[in-house]
């Protein structure tokens, strides 16, 4: 097959924001090389399509059988991850990963939490503040401190810093204003669950299967640990990754059943990663989902899979194989 590779890399994008993590979601060239190498070893041809306007030009002038999509989209729009899949659907071109509706939905944290809460999935309490004018009027007493303040529609821990966990009204107001000003979107105020953080990887469709789970453990005991941008950028020194996860079987069972239910409820396809915090009573509390998880060597899904005996190459091809099950016309190419 001839496979198109859709992507956004940091070096090809001009940041329209002064915040340090403006380009955090975009990939490094090494990730493209790894994906391309994995596909080439399977006997496929690979054409790099790029992202943004470069992608639009390339996809209109290049014949491909399927697109391997890792493009995060351009701008700070809450539906940006849907940009490339929407174009591909319009053109009738097969692609890996979730569809535009799922990708747009999952980037909007408050809407996802509302939907999953309606389905009986435990998630920390929350509310949103849409503007700076709304900060003084916020009902900070609707659930107790500590709280964590996040951008409503970002991934890759964008906006999640050491200061994100707040312990009083003054800190909460300052942090919410920072989020609204820096990321030009509502701030989400969420109940902070001071328990273990566990991420769950899923691959496949019929049925989807849990690839594995990974617990993020700080190397130094800290108050109210959060898997922040600072931690992720220095993960080899800051945290240990435990996989398989050493938690009681009932907790692991709840994590698996909740993850599969979330994957199906939100209409995910081919692969995803879901983050939880474990409350004191052993209940996994849904934090967020990434239906387009990173595939670089530094990405949580890859780290988890390698710890569990996968190869990086094998994981990439498993994503492709899951997509090909949905497009039988491609298999015979």
Backbone torsions as a table, in degrees:
resi	resn	phi	psi	omega
1	UNK	NA	154.2	170.4
2	UNK	-100.0	116.2	-175.0
3	UNK	-108.6	126.6	173.6
4	UNK	-86.7	141.5	179.5
5	UNK	-113.4	112.6	178.8
6	UNK	-100.2	132.5	-172.3
7	UNK	-159.6	164.9	169.1
8	UNK	-129.4	121.7	178.0
9	UNK	-112.1	149.2	-174.1
10	UNK	-55.0	-41.2	-172.7
11	UNK	-69.1	-16.4	-177.2
12	UNK	-100.5	4.7	-173.3
13	UNK	-122.1	135.2	174.7
14	UNK	-94.9	121.7	-179.3
15	UNK	-71.7	132.9	176.7
16	UNK	-102.5	27.9	-179.2
17	UNK	-146.9	150.7	179.8
18	UNK	-91.5	-3.1	-178.6
19	UNK	-69.1	145.9	-173.0
20	UNK	-61.0	-32.6	-174.3
21	UNK	-102.0	24.0	-175.6
22	UNK	-57.5	-33.8	-177.0
23	UNK	-106.6	19.4	-170.9
24	UNK	-62.0	-33.1	-175.9
25	UNK	-77.4	-16.7	-173.9
26	UNK	-82.4	156.6	-169.8
27	UNK	-89.6	167.0	174.2
28	UNK	-97.8	154.8	178.9
29	UNK	-56.3	-32.1	-179.3
30	UNK	-61.6	-32.2	178.0
31	UNK	-66.7	-40.9	177.1
32	UNK	-62.0	-43.0	179.6
33	UNK	-60.8	-41.1	-178.9
34	UNK	-65.4	-45.4	179.9
35	UNK	-64.8	-46.1	-179.8
36	UNK	-60.4	-43.3	179.8
37	UNK	-61.6	-42.7	-179.7
38	UNK	-62.1	-40.2	-179.2
39	UNK	-72.9	-38.6	178.3
40	UNK	-63.3	-37.8	179.9
41	UNK	-65.4	-22.7	176.1
42	UNK	-84.3	1.0	177.4
43	UNK	92.3	8.8	179.8
44	UNK	-89.0	160.0	169.2
45	UNK	-97.5	145.5	-176.3
46	UNK	-125.9	131.7	175.8
47	UNK	-119.7	124.6	179.1
48	UNK	-82.2	122.7	-176.2
49	UNK	-101.1	-19.4	-177.6
50	UNK	74.1	-158.0	-179.7
51	UNK	-141.2	176.4	179.0
52	UNK	59.8	-141.9	-177.9
53	UNK	-66.2	-30.2	175.9
54	UNK	-60.5	-43.3	177.9
55	UNK	-62.6	-43.6	-178.1
56	UNK	-59.3	-44.3	179.1
57	UNK	-65.6	-45.9	-175.5
58	UNK	-65.1	-43.5	-175.0
59	UNK	-69.1	-24.4	178.6
60	UNK	-82.9	-12.3	-176.7
61	UNK	-125.2	12.0	-177.7
62	UNK	-130.4	134.0	177.6
63	UNK	-89.7	117.1	176.7
64	UNK	-130.9	154.6	178.4
65	UNK	-88.8	-32.8	179.5
66	UNK	-157.8	153.5	177.7
67	UNK	-110.6	128.2	171.4
68	UNK	-88.7	109.2	-170.4
69	UNK	-102.5	120.8	169.2
70	UNK	-127.2	16.2	-177.2
71	UNK	-72.0	130.5	-179.7
72	UNK	-89.3	-11.6	-179.2
73	UNK	88.2	164.8	-174.9
74	UNK	-109.9	153.2	179.4
75	UNK	85.9	-171.6	177.2
76	UNK	-114.8	26.9	179.1
77	UNK	-68.9	143.8	-177.9
78	UNK	-70.1	-14.5	178.4
79	UNK	-107.1	18.2	-172.0
80	UNK	-62.3	-33.4	-178.4
81	UNK	-67.7	-14.2	179.2
82	UNK	-85.9	-7.1	-172.0
83	UNK	-59.3	-54.6	-176.9
84	UNK	-67.1	-48.1	177.7
85	UNK	-59.5	-34.2	178.9
86	UNK	-64.4	-42.6	177.3
87	UNK	-63.1	-43.4	-178.5
88	UNK	-64.6	-39.3	177.2
89	UNK	-65.2	-40.1	178.6
90	UNK	-60.7	-36.5	-178.5
91	UNK	-89.2	-5.7	179.7
92	UNK	72.5	31.5	-177.8
93	UNK	-104.2	126.9	177.9
94	UNK	-62.3	153.2	179.9
95	UNK	-155.5	159.8	177.2
96	UNK	-83.5	153.7	171.6
97	UNK	90.9	-175.0	-173.4
98	UNK	-74.8	162.5	-176.5
99	UNK	-83.6	173.2	-174.9
100	UNK	-59.2	-39.6	-178.4
101	UNK	-62.9	-45.5	-179.7
102	UNK	-62.8	-45.1	-176.8
103	UNK	-66.2	-40.5	178.4
104	UNK	-67.2	-41.4	-179.2
105	UNK	-62.8	-47.1	-171.0
106	UNK	-71.0	-20.9	178.0
107	UNK	-77.6	-17.2	179.9
108	UNK	-93.6	93.3	-172.7
109	UNK	-57.0	-47.4	-178.3
110	UNK	-62.2	-40.1	-179.7
111	UNK	-66.3	-42.2	178.1
112	UNK	-60.3	-45.1	179.7
113	UNK	-61.4	-40.2	180.0
114	UNK	-63.1	-44.1	179.7
115	UNK	-64.7	-44.8	-176.9
116	UNK	-71.6	-34.2	175.1
117	UNK	-61.0	-39.9	177.9
118	UNK	-64.2	-25.5	178.4
119	UNK	-89.7	3.9	177.5
120	UNK	85.8	13.2	177.7
121	UNK	-84.7	121.2	179.0
122	UNK	-62.5	134.9	177.0
123	UNK	-149.0	145.1	-178.9
124	UNK	-59.5	150.1	177.1
125	UNK	-63.1	153.6	-175.5
126	UNK	-160.4	164.4	165.0
127	UNK	-154.3	165.6	-178.5
128	UNK	-117.1	153.8	175.0
129	UNK	-125.9	118.4	-169.9
130	UNK	-87.0	-17.9	-176.2
131	UNK	-153.0	164.3	177.6
132	UNK	-61.0	-33.2	179.9
133	UNK	-63.7	-25.7	-179.1
134	UNK	-82.6	-11.2	-176.1
135	UNK	-64.0	-48.6	-178.7
136	UNK	-65.2	-20.8	-177.4
137	UNK	-93.3	-1.3	-175.3
138	UNK	-63.7	144.2	176.9
139	UNK	-90.9	81.8	-176.4
140	UNK	-68.7	-11.1	-175.7
141	UNK	-95.2	6.1	-176.5
142	UNK	-70.4	-23.9	168.2
143	UNK	-150.4	157.3	-168.8
144	UNK	-74.8	160.2	167.7
145	UNK	-74.3	156.2	2.3
146	UNK	-76.7	157.2	175.7
147	UNK	-126.6	163.3	174.6
148	UNK	-123.8	135.6	-177.1
149	UNK	-107.3	128.2	-176.1
150	UNK	-134.3	156.5	164.6
151	UNK	-64.2	145.0	-177.5
152	UNK	-71.5	-29.5	-170.8
153	UNK	-135.9	63.2	176.5
154	UNK	-138.5	162.7	175.6
155	UNK	-128.6	-173.6	176.6
156	UNK	55.5	32.2	-179.9
157	UNK	61.3	20.8	175.6
158	UNK	-60.7	128.7	180.0
159	UNK	85.1	-11.0	-179.2
160	UNK	-90.8	106.9	-175.9
161	UNK	-123.3	179.0	177.9
162	UNK	-61.1	-25.7	-178.8
163	UNK	-85.7	-1.3	-172.6
164	UNK	-69.9	-29.2	176.8
165	UNK	-84.6	122.3	-174.5
166	UNK	-117.8	150.8	-172.0
167	UNK	-120.5	-3.6	178.8
168	UNK	-156.6	173.5	-175.5
169	UNK	-63.0	-41.9	-179.5
170	UNK	-58.9	-49.3	178.6
171	UNK	-62.0	-39.8	-178.8
172	UNK	-63.4	-43.1	-179.6
173	UNK	-65.9	-43.5	-179.7
174	UNK	-63.7	-43.1	-177.8
175	UNK	-69.6	-38.3	178.9
176	UNK	-64.7	-42.0	177.3
177	UNK	-62.7	-40.1	177.1
178	UNK	-58.0	-46.6	-178.6
179	UNK	-63.1	-47.6	-177.4
180	UNK	-63.7	-41.8	-179.5
181	UNK	-70.5	-45.9	-174.2
182	UNK	-74.6	-36.4	-171.7
183	UNK	-109.5	-0.7	174.2
184	UNK	51.5	47.4	179.0
185	UNK	-159.1	165.5	179.9
186	UNK	-60.4	150.6	171.7
187	UNK	-92.2	139.3	175.4
188	UNK	-104.0	123.3	179.1
189	UNK	-99.9	118.7	-172.8
190	UNK	-126.1	142.9	172.9
191	UNK	-58.4	130.3	-179.1
192	UNK	-88.5	122.9	177.9
193	UNK	-96.0	110.1	-175.8
194	UNK	-88.6	67.8	179.4
195	UNK	-139.6	-175.4	-178.7
196	UNK	-61.3	141.7	172.1
197	UNK	-98.9	129.0	-179.4
198	UNK	-130.8	133.3	175.4
199	UNK	-113.1	142.0	-174.3
200	UNK	-121.8	130.1	178.5
201	UNK	-103.0	139.2	-179.9
202	UNK	-129.9	138.9	174.6
203	UNK	-135.6	143.6	174.0
204	UNK	106.8	178.4	-176.7
205	UNK	-137.0	-45.6	-172.7
206	UNK	-128.2	76.4	-0.5
207	UNK	-95.4	162.7	169.9
208	UNK	-68.5	147.9	-178.2
209	UNK	-130.6	145.7	176.1
210	UNK	-74.1	117.8	176.7
211	UNK	-68.3	-41.2	-178.6
212	UNK	171.2	179.7	177.9
213	UNK	-131.3	154.4	-179.8
214	UNK	-144.1	129.4	177.3
215	UNK	-98.3	135.4	-179.4
216	UNK	-98.7	115.0	-174.5
217	UNK	-116.8	119.3	177.8
218	UNK	-64.9	138.0	-179.7
219	UNK	-71.2	-28.2	176.4
220	UNK	-117.1	136.7	-179.4
221	UNK	-66.8	122.2	-179.9
222	UNK	-130.9	154.4	176.9
223	UNK	-75.4	131.1	176.1
224	UNK	52.9	56.3	179.4
225	UNK	-58.0	136.0	174.4
226	UNK	-133.9	141.7	-178.6
227	UNK	-80.0	72.7	-169.4
228	UNK	-83.8	175.2	176.9
229	UNK	-60.2	-42.2	179.8
230	UNK	-60.6	-39.6	179.7
231	UNK	-68.2	-46.4	-178.1
232	UNK	-62.6	-34.5	-179.6
233	UNK	-74.4	-15.3	-179.1
234	UNK	-131.8	39.8	-168.9
235	UNK	-63.1	-29.8	-178.2
236	UNK	-66.7	-28.1	179.0
237	UNK	-96.8	-22.1	-171.4
238	UNK	-94.8	-33.2	-172.5
239	UNK	-138.3	159.3	166.8
240	UNK	-109.4	142.8	178.1
241	UNK	-106.4	119.0	-177.7
242	UNK	-103.6	113.8	178.2
243	UNK	-154.4	119.0	5.9
244	UNK	-64.4	155.4	-177.3
245	UNK	-81.5	131.9	-179.2
246	UNK	-97.6	74.5	175.5
247	UNK	-125.8	160.2	-179.5
248	UNK	-56.3	146.3	-178.4
249	UNK	-54.3	-41.0	178.7
250	UNK	-60.5	-35.3	177.9
251	UNK	-69.1	-42.8	178.5
252	UNK	-62.4	-39.6	178.1
253	UNK	-63.2	-41.4	178.7
254	UNK	-65.6	-39.4	178.3
255	UNK	-61.7	-44.2	-178.9
256	UNK	-65.9	-48.4	-177.2
257	UNK	-65.6	-39.4	178.6
258	UNK	-66.1	-40.8	-179.2
259	UNK	-62.6	-45.9	180.0
260	UNK	-66.1	-38.1	178.3
261	UNK	-64.9	-40.9	179.5
262	UNK	-65.5	-46.1	179.7
263	UNK	-55.5	-45.9	-178.5
264	UNK	-73.4	-41.7	-178.0
265	UNK	-60.6	-40.6	-176.5
266	UNK	-87.3	-2.7	177.1
267	UNK	74.1	32.0	178.8
268	UNK	-69.3	156.4	178.0
269	UNK	-137.1	144.0	169.1
270	UNK	72.3	-52.0	178.0
271	UNK	-163.2	157.6	177.7
272	UNK	-169.0	164.8	173.8
273	UNK	-133.4	135.6	-174.2
274	UNK	-125.6	133.5	-175.5
275	UNK	-107.7	138.3	179.4
276	UNK	-132.7	156.2	162.3
277	UNK	-117.8	140.3	-177.5
278	UNK	-93.8	118.7	-179.3
279	UNK	-75.5	171.2	-174.0
280	UNK	-61.1	-27.2	-179.9
281	UNK	-89.0	8.8	177.1
282	UNK	85.6	12.9	179.6
283	UNK	-89.3	124.6	173.7
284	UNK	-69.3	123.2	179.4
285	UNK	-104.3	119.3	-179.4
286	UNK	-63.3	130.2	177.6
287	UNK	-105.1	-56.9	177.7
288	UNK	-165.9	167.1	179.4
289	UNK	-126.5	144.8	173.8
290	UNK	-120.4	101.7	179.7
291	UNK	-81.4	0.7	176.4
292	UNK	-135.0	61.4	-173.5
293	UNK	-68.3	151.6	-179.6
294	UNK	-64.1	151.7	179.2
295	UNK	-121.2	19.3	174.4
296	UNK	-80.1	166.4	-177.8
297	UNK	-61.7	-24.9	-177.6
298	UNK	-90.7	0.3	-175.0
299	UNK	-83.6	143.9	-174.7
300	UNK	-59.0	-41.1	-179.0
301	UNK	-62.7	-40.5	179.8
302	UNK	-69.5	-45.7	179.0
303	UNK	-57.0	-45.7	179.9
304	UNK	-61.5	-48.7	-176.7
305	UNK	-62.5	-42.8	179.7
306	UNK	-63.4	-40.2	177.6
307	UNK	-62.1	-27.6	-177.7
308	UNK	-95.6	9.7	173.2
309	UNK	102.3	-1.7	175.4
310	UNK	-75.5	160.6	164.6
311	UNK	-98.8	156.1	177.2
312	UNK	-58.8	-43.8	178.8
313	UNK	-61.2	-41.5	-179.5
314	UNK	-64.9	-36.7	178.8
315	UNK	-65.3	-45.0	-180.0
316	UNK	-60.1	-45.0	-179.1
317	UNK	-71.2	-26.3	175.1
318	UNK	-66.2	-36.9	175.8
319	UNK	-63.8	-45.9	177.9
320	UNK	-60.9	-45.0	-178.5
321	UNK	-62.3	-37.4	177.9
322	UNK	-62.6	-41.3	178.8
323	UNK	-67.3	-40.0	-177.9
324	UNK	-63.8	-27.0	175.8
325	UNK	-62.9	-26.5	178.8
326	UNK	-84.8	-16.7	-177.2
327	UNK	-125.8	70.6	-177.2
328	UNK	-58.5	-23.2	179.2
329	UNK	-66.3	-22.4	179.6
330	UNK	-79.6	-29.6	-173.9
331	UNK	-63.9	-32.6	-176.4
332	UNK	-84.8	-2.2	-177.8
333	UNK	-70.2	NA	NA
